Structure formats: C-alpha cells, structure tokens
Amino acid sequence: MTGYSPIEENTLGVEIGKRGKPRRQPSSPAARALRQMSAGTATLGTGYLGIGFGIVAGLAGAFGIGLFFLHFGSYPDPIPVSIGWVLYCLTLMAAGLTVTQLGEKMPGWLFIVFAAALSIVIALDFISIWPLGNIGEFASASIAATAALLMAVHLRPGWEIATVLLLFASAFVFAIFATTVITSNTAPAQMLVMAEVILPVSIALWFLVQFRRLIQLQLDRVLVQSTVSAPRMAVGMLASEELARLDLAAEELFDSIASGRTKLPLEPKTASAAASLATELRLHLIEGRRETWLYHAISESELLGRSVTLSDPGSLAGLMSPAERDGLLSAVWLLLLDAPRERPTMRITLGPAESNRLGANPETVLVPIEVSTTGHSANKVDPAIWAAIARVGSFTNQNESGNLNVRIECVVSNPAEQYHAEQAKGS
C-alpha cells in the first residue's frame, strides 16, 4: 500500500497556478491517444497513409529501375549498382515482412538496420556512377533508396526520418560537388535529383504531422463534447480513472484485512498509506461536488487547457442548459482555431449572477459571461462563431487594443427553483 501521493484540492473559485488556470492533469485522453499514434505503431488512419506512402515508394523504385536499364551501357562497372538493386529489393521485402509480423510496428533496431542497408545501396550506386562525373543524370538506385524511407514515415518519430533524410541528402551534395562540374548544362539534372531525394519524404512528413494534428483536434473535440450533457457538478474523465484506481486500492486493503493477511492494528507504514488513500478519496468527492462541466472541458482538453483561463467562483456554468453549453463550447473552440496567433490566450469569466432583467421571471436568473481573447478583430470573426454565441444568449462585443471582448447575457433556471422542483419530485 505504498506509492500514493497526496493530491491538491482543486475546485472552481480557487485561483490555481500563476495565471488562475485549472490544474492541468498529467495527461488528457487525446494526448495519450496521440502519443500512441506516434509511438512507432501504425494506427487505423496512419496505416492507410502508410499504404499510400508505400505505393509512392514503389513508383520511385520502378522509376529508378527504368533509369538503371536506360543507362546500363554507360556504366564503367555495372556490378556495384546491380548489387545495390538486389540489396534494395531484399531490404524492402525483409522490412515489409518483419513489420507485418510485428503487428505494424518498426522497432528502433529494425529502423537502424533498414537505414544502414539503404545507405549501402546509395554507396554502391555512387561507386558505379562516380567516374561518369554526373551524379544527377545517372543516379538510380540511390534515388529509390531515399524514397524507401517513405515506408517508415508513419512508423517512426519524424525527427528520426528527418535525420536520416538529411544524411542521405548530404551524401548527394558531397557526391555532386566532388564529381560534377556545375555548368548550365549539368545544373538542372543536379537540382532535379536533389528534389527527387528531398521532396517526397519531406512532403510525407509534413502531411503526416498535419494529419495527426487534425486527428488530435477532432479527438479532443469529441472528448470535450461529452461534458455538454454532464451533470451540474461531476468528476471528469481523468478523475473517474483516478477514482477507479483508488477504489481498487481500497478494495485490496479491505480484502487483505478481512482475509487476515494484514494484521490489526495496522503497521505505521500501512496506516499512513490508508490515511493517504482516504484523503484522496475525500478530496475527489469534494471536487466532484464543486467542479462544473466547463472546468472539466478546459482542464481535460489539450487545446483549451493550454490557452484558456477560467474564472467561475460561483460554479454558475453548471446552471447552463445543454444547448447553451454546446453554444459556448463551440464558440470558444472556434475562436481558438480561428486565431491568427499560434498560441492564443483566452479568459472566460462567469458571474456574479443577477436577477433576470429581461423578463423579471423569478424562476430564472441572468448569468453574465465575458469571453476575452487576444489577436481577434470583430469584423474578421467567422459568422459561425457569432451564431454559436447567439445560442448562449444575447451578446455585445468590442475591440480593445487588438483584443476581442464578448459579453453574453445567459438566462438560466434559478438554482433555488431547481432545488425545490427536485425536492417536490422526490417526495
């Protein structure tokens, strides 16, 4: 019963951290999914991308073989480049079979062997065409070898692929300047071969980064959207996982005592661990009664958590209806995605609650919501954002020093009336 670390009490209405942001959890579900996507394993989406990259690599190999036969008679010694082509084919087949056997995974050792074999292919090709004095015109197997990196783009971290690509490109640059006299006649071929070496893998890396970013955003949005229908006060997804862990630890302790494996009275070390466990459970229960859906939406989102500061001392966000929650969450999300800055900042302030001036209805109250974000201009905001804000309530906006401030008047049910209605229903 060791290893329990005390947690900090973290509730709305308490300024957490230097900027008043909700405490960031160790890892959001979207972040964990993205790490799994990038951890040397082909997921469903990147697996399909890998098929496309493999097809491109195959086309590059076919193009290289065509160049090889086209210039076969020009080689002073075709044996090295011929061996290079045999090694190229064996490398691709061995790597493909091994990756399939390992379940669409490429371990580090396999990638090192793969890159080393491709390096030998490039060297053998250079040996055959070195005396010709024109790398750009006669390169064949070396071009196919660099394109073969496409097979590993979705299976290994991007920096590893970029490092190997940089080494291969450096070898081409060295070979070109060491053997080829750059003239107006030879320069185009050298530029073309460098483009063939660098562009396919670089474009694949960029495309994969953008794809993973899109998947992360969509996954993050879906996970955060679940908070729209959450109870007024509840624990979040990460807290639910933590409660499950604490519950299992408590059951193991009780079972150990009941079965006699742990003797009473408890030893000081075991008693301290049990007290820590009870404290964590109590604090989680307190948090579950004071943290609203908006708190969890922000703290458990990779995008919102690093950009949004929430101030809701009265836990008023919990009073909002699902439609109003969805409108506010959509507006916040779109404002951040539409921001011209790479790391925009936003502050959301709720309260204090007021009597409903619009209709003087005692069953409703007015919750003022102020959303302040940097780098936006009111006349450049997407109309979909205004439509989402309108679902929350009537609003006004103004620009101050390049910052957009939106004040929303959200009409919600009076919590006192909600309480009486629930009591009447229960009785």
PyMOL commands that set and color helices and strands:
alter all, ss='L'
color gray80, all
select helices_A, chain A and resi 29-38+44-70+72-74+79-101+108-132+135-138+141-152+158-179+187-229+237-259+268-288+293-299+302-305+316-319+322-337+378-380+383-390+415-426
alter helices_A, ss='H'
color red, helices_A
select strands_A, chain A and resi 308-311+346-350+354-355+364-374+394-400+403-413
alter strands_A, ss='S'
color yellow, strands_A
deselect
rebuild
show_as cartoon
